[in-house]
Amino acid sequence: MPRVVVFDEFGGPDVLHLVEKPVVEPAAGEVRVRIEAFAVNPLDQMMRSGALPVTIPAPHARLGVEGTGVVDALGPEVAGLEIGDPVILTAIPDATVRGSYAEYTTLPANRVIPRPTGLGSTEAAAIWVAYSTAYGALVEKARMQPGDHVLVTAASGSVGRAAMQIANQIGAAPIAITRHTAKQDDLLAAGATAVVATDQADVVEAVRHHTDGAGADIVLDLVMGPGQPDLLRAARPGGTLVAAGFLDPRPTPFPAGTPLTIFSYRSFEHTVDPVVVRRMAAFLDAGVRLGALRPAIDTVFPLDNIAEAHHHLEKGLHAGRKIVVTPWFDR
Ligand SMILES: NC(=O)c1ccc[n+]([C@@H]2O[C@H](COP(=O)([O-])OP(=O)(O)OC[C@H]3O[C@@H](n4cnc5c(N)ncnc54)[C@H](OP(=O)(O)O)[C@@H]3O)[C@@H](O)[C@H]2O)c1
């Protein structure tokens, strides 16, 4: 019988275990996907540990917001998909039935998109969360244009790397922020036009230098916390800051009197909008075809080692590269 990753209580990685469950027949408007690979995300870790204020249905709560596979069964009233089609899951967090941590999952047909042409299953498993977040924040919210200077915080992370590739695809200039000068070469190789390392440089001065005194047009703030006021000062008046992450747990000062437009962004607001999802799918497909978009992979684990995959995530040594699990690796 197919295997599914479940947890029955909040806790560390070892609460995750495998159970066998019969496949779920798709209802009207649903598809079943045979999962080839899924990625492990910090959001999964937060759901597993109880850090998110969600109620989990015990026993057998499920996890997983992204993955890839092929359509295995179609429910009634599903148009535009055929059995065998390679797809990407764009699921929202749901601890009951929709998680991608499994050999099969059944979900609404509007939560899958075609797998970008030319992307293998390991990379396809890892593209949705990081790239849809970066695309949604920069293109849909901030309306990024060619020539814009885009300040990318946590640039060495998975969303930051995706943001730099997307900025380059559009013709904008991504300026990467890192806390460590040692990461400068890696970030330039990852697409940054300039790097600001906060262990040596002052953010405001350095950004002014890299933008001929003008300031950044757009700031993607994945960190928040007490560093945000400097980001606001590093942007030009009339620019845009999109707050999409919260890596720094310290409070963020209220941005009183700022001449910037500030958005708070959660990608799930777009994942449930089929019109935006279609635009995202087209953008990702074009970017992969042109070679502009390519997720970086850290380690691939077999399904049996799911707890080890979460331990690996918690060590934080993957440096913005994705951790992927392949359910059929050992079958
Ligand atoms: N809005 C959404 O829908 C959405 C979707 C996905 C993720 N997110 C959020 O976006 C953020 C980034 O996600 P990710 O997957 O890219 O993370 P990640 O891959 O774990 O990013 C790690 C990088 O962030 C930097 N960093 C870590 N802690 C930091 C701190 N306290 N202060 C400053 N920099 C720090 C580090 O870069 P350096 O060592 O180089 O400084 C590190 O390499 C997270 O908060 C995540 O929850 C939001």
The ligand as an SDF file (V2000), in Angstrom:
LIG
                    3D

 48 52  0  0  0  0  0  0  0  0999 V2000
    5.7110   35.3320    2.2530 N   0  0  0  0  0  0  0  0  0  0  0  0
    5.6670   34.0760    1.9130 C   0  0  0  0  0  0  0  0  0  0  0  0
    4.6810   33.5930    1.3690 O   0  0  0  0  0  0  0  0  0  0  0  0
    6.8770   33.2340    2.1640 C   0  0  0  0  0  0  0  0  0  0  0  0
    7.1240   32.0660    1.4130 C   0  0  0  0  0  0  0  0  0  0  0  0
    8.3130   31.3660    1.6500 C   0  0  0  0  0  0  0  0  0  0  0  0
    9.1870   31.8070    2.6400 C   0  0  0  0  0  0  0  0  0  0  0  0
    8.8700   32.9210    3.3710 N   0  0  0  0  0  0  0  0  0  0  0  0
    9.7470   33.4290    4.4270 C   0  0  0  0  0  0  0  0  0  0  0  0
   10.8490   34.0650    3.7780 O   0  0  0  0  0  0  0  0  0  0  0  0
   11.9850   33.9990    4.6240 C   0  0  0  0  0  0  0  0  0  0  0  0
   13.1600   33.4370    3.8120 C   0  0  0  0  0  0  0  0  0  0  0  0
   12.8730   32.0970    3.4780 O   0  0  0  0  0  0  0  0  0  0  0  0
   14.0010   31.2000    2.8110 P   0  0  0  0  0  0  0  0  0  0  0  0
   13.3810   29.8680    2.5540 O   0  0  0  0  0  0  0  0  0  0  0  0
   14.6390   31.9380    1.6820 O   0  0  0  0  0  0  0  0  0  0  0  0
   15.0170   31.0960    4.0330 O   0  0  0  0  0  0  0  0  0  0  0  0
   16.4430   30.4350    4.0540 P   0  0  0  0  0  0  0  0  0  0  0  0
   16.7390   29.7520    2.7580 O   0  0  0  0  0  0  0  0  0  0  0  0
   16.5150   29.6370    5.3050 O   0  0  0  0  0  0  0  0  0  0  0  0
   17.3720   31.7720    4.1760 O   0  0  0  0  0  0  0  0  0  0  0  0
   18.5010   31.6790    4.8930 C   0  0  0  0  0  0  0  0  0  0  0  0
   19.3230   32.9660    4.7660 C   0  0  0  0  0  0  0  0  0  0  0  0
   18.7070   34.0400    5.4520 O   0  0  0  0  0  0  0  0  0  0  0  0
   19.6890   34.8170    6.1200 C   0  0  0  0  0  0  0  0  0  0  0  0
   19.3000   34.9280    7.5220 N   0  0  0  0  0  0  0  0  0  0  0  0
   18.9420   33.9560    8.3600 C   0  0  0  0  0  0  0  0  0  0  0  0
   18.6530   34.4360    9.5790 N   0  0  0  0  0  0  0  0  0  0  0  0
   18.8400   35.7640    9.5040 C   0  0  0  0  0  0  0  0  0  0  0  0
   18.7390   36.8190   10.4340 C   0  0  0  0  0  0  0  0  0  0  0  0
   18.3540   36.6240   11.7050 N   0  0  0  0  0  0  0  0  0  0  0  0
   19.0200   38.0650   10.0080 N   0  0  0  0  0  0  0  0  0  0  0  0
   19.4000   38.2950    8.7500 C   0  0  0  0  0  0  0  0  0  0  0  0
   19.5440   37.2980    7.8140 N   0  0  0  0  0  0  0  0  0  0  0  0
   19.2460   36.0710    8.1990 C   0  0  0  0  0  0  0  0  0  0  0  0
   21.0060   34.0860    6.0010 C   0  0  0  0  0  0  0  0  0  0  0  0
   21.7830   34.7650    5.0440 O   0  0  0  0  0  0  0  0  0  0  0  0
   23.2210   35.3490    5.4050 P   0  0  0  0  0  0  0  0  0  0  0  0
   23.8740   34.3630    6.3470 O   0  0  0  0  0  0  0  0  0  0  0  0
   23.8690   35.3860    4.0560 O   0  0  0  0  0  0  0  0  0  0  0  0
   22.9880   36.6860    6.0160 O   0  0  0  0  0  0  0  0  0  0  0  0
   20.6240   32.7200    5.4710 C   0  0  0  0  0  0  0  0  0  0  0  0
   21.5540   32.1890    4.5310 O   0  0  0  0  0  0  0  0  0  0  0  0
   11.5760   33.1530    5.8280 C   0  0  0  0  0  0  0  0  0  0  0  0
   11.1990   33.9980    6.8920 O   0  0  0  0  0  0  0  0  0  0  0  0
   10.3750   32.3710    5.3040 C   0  0  0  0  0  0  0  0  0  0  0  0
    9.5050   31.9700    6.3510 O   0  0  0  0  0  0  0  0  0  0  0  0
    7.7560   33.6400    3.1480 C   0  0  0  0  0  0  0  0  0  0  0  0
  1  2  1  0
  2  3  2  0
  2  4  1  0
  4  5  1  0
  4 48  2  0
  5  6  2  0
  6  7  1  0
  7  8  2  0
  8  9  1  0
  8 48  1  0
  9 10  1  0
  9 46  1  0
 10 11  1  0
 11 12  1  0
 11 44  1  0
 12 13  1  0
 13 14  1  0
 14 15  2  0
 14 16  1  0
 14 17  1  0
 17 18  1  0
 18 19  2  0
 18 20  1  0
 18 21  1  0
 21 22  1  0
 22 23  1  0
 23 24  1  0
 23 42  1  0
 24 25  1  0
 25 26  1  0
 25 36  1  0
 26 27  1  0
 26 35  1  0
 27 28  2  0
 28 29  1  0
 29 30  1  0
 29 35  2  0
 30 31  1  0
 30 32  2  0
 32 33  1  0
 33 34  2  0
 34 35  1  0
 36 37  1  0
 36 42  1  0
 37 38  1  0
 38 39  2  0
 38 40  1  0
 38 41  1  0
 42 43  1  0
 44 45  1  0
 44 46  1  0
 46 47  1  0
M  CHG  2   8   1  16  -1
M  END
$$$$
